[in-house]
Amino acid sequence: MGLGAQLIATIGISVAIGLYLDGQFGTNPWITVAMSLLGVVGGLWVSIKDLL
């Protein structure tokens, strides 16, 4: 359960940062898309690292 929460938190935080930056720069939705992909990759990286 901890790994799932960590993955969701990582993705959620990165999407929130992307939404904020999109609002600041007016680049909807490109920064949010990039940050969400970065959050997925980062979350999976940490999850796999914790499993091994």
Legacy VTK file of the C-alpha trace (Angstrom):
# vtk DataFile Version 3.0
C-alpha trace
ASCII
DATASET POLYDATA
POINTS 52 float
0.000 0.000 0.000
2.887 2.365 0.695
4.284 2.023 -2.819
0.923 2.857 -4.371
0.515 5.947 -2.218
4.051 7.033 -3.058
3.404 6.608 -6.795
0.126 8.533 -6.636
1.707 11.302 -4.541
4.615 11.691 -6.964
2.300 11.941 -9.960
-0.119 14.248 -8.133
2.587 16.662 -7.035
4.110 16.824 -10.502
0.688 17.453 -12.108
-0.020 20.201 -9.560
3.299 21.861 -10.381
2.520 21.556 -14.095
-0.899 23.162 -13.659
0.629 26.025 -11.687
3.336 26.623 -14.292
0.797 26.459 -17.120
-1.209 29.144 -15.352
1.863 31.326 -14.963
3.109 30.989 -18.540
-0.170 30.433 -20.397
1.033 27.271 -22.093
-1.997 25.041 -21.441
-1.654 21.993 -21.391
1.944 21.403 -22.424
3.789 21.849 -19.153
1.151 19.780 -17.344
1.558 16.962 -19.867
5.339 17.064 -19.562
5.241 17.171 -15.772
2.736 14.322 -15.573
4.961 12.135 -17.751
7.938 13.102 -15.619
5.944 12.230 -12.501
5.008 8.799 -13.884
8.616 8.028 -14.778
9.904 9.330 -11.454
7.256 7.479 -9.474
7.966 4.213 -11.253
11.702 4.730 -10.784
11.319 5.165 -7.024
8.869 2.262 -6.766
11.160 -0.121 -8.635
14.147 1.079 -6.612
12.242 0.365 -3.375
11.278 -3.115 -4.557
14.848 -4.129 -5.375
LINES 1 53
52 0 1 2 3 4 5 6 7 8 9 10 11 12 13 14 15 16 17 18 19 20 21 22 23 24 25 26 27 28 29 30 31 32 33 34 35 36 37 38 39 40 41 42 43 44 45 46 47 48 49 50 51
